[in-house]
Every structure is written in structure tokens, then in C-alpha cells.
Amino acid sequence: MPILMGFYKVLVALSVLVVAVYVGAQVLIKTPGQENITPPAGSAPAPGVSGDSSGTQREPAASGRELRKGVYNFFLAATDKGGTRSDTMMVMSYDTQAQTVGVISVPRDTLVARSSGNPHLVYGKGGVEQRIADVSDMLGIPIHYYIKVDIKGFIALVDELDGIDFYVPCDMNYDDPEQNLAIHYKEGQRHLTGQQAMEVARFRKNNDGSGYSDVGRTETQQKLLVAMAKKVLSWNNLTRINSFVEIFNQNVDTNLSLNDMLYFAKAGLNLDPSTGVETATLPGRGDGVYRGYRYCYELDREGTLDIVNRLINPYDQPLTLEDMNLAKAQSYH
């Protein structure tokens, strides 16, 4: 078995080199920096975009806090059919030294205390860059990289993997002619194609109103993500690195450089998705009202603080509620 694992790692390392040749670059892989792509935790939000409606500046995070070496935060977003709205949002923290990954889903209807416009996180001006700033300010964490994938890329990747085995969590019966969606599955274990995986990922409610909430959908999406990661890193897919890169180039928007991609690909050789990945969804209540807008998802303060510190805090000290900017609903319906 040690010989087999050694051979496995050699093959994967060779595959990483193939990626470099494929994109026409010969580079010396360097450790990426940990510079923020968003304002540091505790900085003032953009006027009228996030933070309290008064526009007052919050106190900066406690001094003396430093980033742990080798820990990087990523903002993961999947856009809707139009490719403009970040319908799914997650923050992933990768500790390259401990070889652990924490992933949290941020519900799309999370309340952001904007002084104008729709206060649901998924809406508002600025695209994915503003969603990153909103989440960074809300949770008090830096975000180093972002990866935004569209629906076509998700489908193409699953199909390139020859589908994935997945347990559909409930009966699904939903039709939306406007989005060309017809989602019909029975609860149970299935082998999903790319199109089917996309439909399961997007499902929230049945035609009769039953089903699960937006939080339930994010939990299903997390499990799909883990299932895909396991298959990407499996033995049989080592020879498909070139295809993965092509799909990535065509369907993904990111600020990762070629050097960054190669570094994280190499670091990921030692990651075991079965034991090294933990996921969670930020807890809260979805009946909030803010400036007349209903169904705002107000984050639970203590629960959110616990999950952020446990899974995505890159600092050497725990965060406190004073480091975060968690909006509160004005009333509930």
C-alpha cells in the first residue's frame, strides 16, 4: 500500500506539470500571498451598501491579531441562468498546513443593512465583487480569492466526471417553464448527470409548496460539492486534468493566477475530502422585515460566531461579535 500511494502521488504531481504545459506556461510555483481582496475586517463599509443604515464607521478589529500561515479564504459563487446574480454563495477556508477545509454557506436572503435598495444579500449593485465585500464585512474575515462558476460549467464538470453518485434528500416535483426547469426525482440514491445534478442543486420547493427552505438547499449544495471533490481527486480522474482545466478556463471567473492554481493543486494532493472537509450553513431565521422588505434571513449572532471561528477564521485569535457586522431585522412577520 505505501508503494501504491507513492506511485499515486507521483502521477498526480506529473498531472500538475501537465496543467502548466497545457496552458503554455513554465513557472516556478511560489507560495501565494495572503493579501486581502476586500477591506480588512472592521473597516467601514461602502456608503449605502452594507453596515448599519446610519453610515457610521465601526471600530477596527482588535489589534495584535495575525493571519495564520498557510490559511487562505475563498469566496465561491454560482450564478443563476442569466449569469449575473450569485444564486449560491459559500466561503471556504483552506489550511494548507493542517490539510483541513471549512466550508460555510451564506443563504442568499441573508439580511444586509443597506440604507437603500433590496437588503437581501443576493441583490444589490456591484456583482460578485460587492457580494464579497458584503460577506467580508458581515463576518469580519478577509477573503483572499474568489471563484465564480456559471451553470454551464457546473454541468460540464459533472458530465466530465461521468456523473456523480448522490442521495437525493427528498421527493422533488417542481416545474418552472420560464427557467426551463422540470425537476422530478424520488428520494434515494441516484447516479446524476450534469443536468440532473444542477436541477437537484437548484431545487427548493415543490409545486404544492412542500420541500425545504433556502437553508435546506444550501446543505444539499454542500453535499454535492463534497461528492464532486471526492470524485475529482479519485484515481480514475488523474488523466482528465487537461479537460478540467479547459472547463475551468471557459466557465469560471477567478482572481487566482496560474501560479496560485498550481500551488493549491499541489497542496491539495494530501487533502482527504472524507475526513478533512467540514461544512455548515450559517444559522438564522427567515421571517425578518427590513425597510418593508420581507423574508430577510437574520443571522443568529452566537451561532454564526461559533461557526465562523470554527471553520473559516484565518486568524490566530478568535473573532468576537464586535468584529462582525450582523444586521438585525426591524420586525418579523
RAFENZI-V887389 format. One record per pair of residues at least 24 apart in sequence whose ideal C-beta (glycine too) atoms are under 7 Angstrom apart, sorted by the first residue. I is the first residue (numbers start at 0). J is the second residue. If there is no record, write none. Layout:
I;J
I;J
//
This chain:
7;234
8;268
10;237
11;237
11;268
14;237
14;240
15;261
15;264
15;265
17;240
17;241
18;240
18;244
18;261
18;264
19;261
21;241
21;244
22;244
22;257
24;257
26;257
26;258
26;261
28;258
28;261
28;262
28;265
29;258
30;262
31;71
31;259
31;262
33;66
33;71
33;143
35;141
35;142
35;143
36;131
36;142
36;143
36;254
37;131
37;132
37;135
37;141
37;142
38;132
38;135
38;136
39;141
40;139
40;140
40;141
40;322
41;139
41;322
44;136
44;324
45;132
47;113
47;114
47;115
48;113
48;129
49;111
49;112
49;113
49;132
49;133
49;136
49;137
49;324
50;112
50;136
50;324
51;112
52;112
52;114
54;114
57;324
60;139
60;322
64;314
64;315
64;316
65;314
65;315
66;313
66;314
67;313
67;314
67;315
68;96
69;94
69;95
69;96
70;94
70;313
71;143
71;144
72;140
72;141
72;142
72;143
72;311
72;313
73;143
73;144
73;145
73;146
74;131
74;134
74;142
74;145
75;146
76;127
76;130
76;145
76;147
77;148
77;153
78;147
78;149
80;150
80;178
82;149
84;121
85;121
85;127
85;130
86;121
87;220
88;130
88;134
90;134
90;142
90;311
92;310
92;311
92;313
95;266
98;269
98;270
98;275
99;275
100;270
100;275
100;276
101;277
101;310
101;311
102;221
102;276
102;278
103;279
103;280
103;281
103;306
103;310
103;311
104;217
104;220
104;221
104;280
104;281
105;134
105;281
106;213
106;214
106;217
106;281
106;296
107;213
108;213
108;285
108;294
108;295
108;296
109;296
109;298
110;287
110;289
110;295
110;296
110;297
110;326
110;328
111;137
111;326
112;326
117;292
118;289
118;290
118;292
118;295
119;292
119;295
136;324
137;323
137;324
137;325
138;307
138;323
139;318
139;322
139;323
140;307
140;311
140;312
140;313
141;313
144;253
144;254
144;255
145;253
145;254
146;251
146;253
147;251
147;252
147;253
148;250
148;251
149;250
150;197
151;250
152;246
152;250
152;251
153;197
154;193
154;194
154;197
155;193
155;246
155;250
156;227
156;246
157;191
157;192
157;193
157;196
157;227
158;192
158;193
159;239
159;242
159;243
159;246
160;227
160;230
160;231
160;236
162;190
162;191
162;192
163;191
163;196
163;226
163;227
163;230
164;188
164;190
165;189
165;191
165;223
165;226
167;199
168;219
169;210
169;211
171;202
171;205
172;205
172;206
173;202
173;204
173;205
173;206
174;206
196;223
212;285
214;280
217;280
218;280
221;278
225;272
225;276
225;278
228;272
229;272
229;273
232;272
277;310
279;306
279;310
281;306
286;331
286;332
287;328
287;331
288;328
288;329
288;330
288;331
288;332
289;328
289;329
293;332
295;328
297;327
297;328
298;325
300;325
//
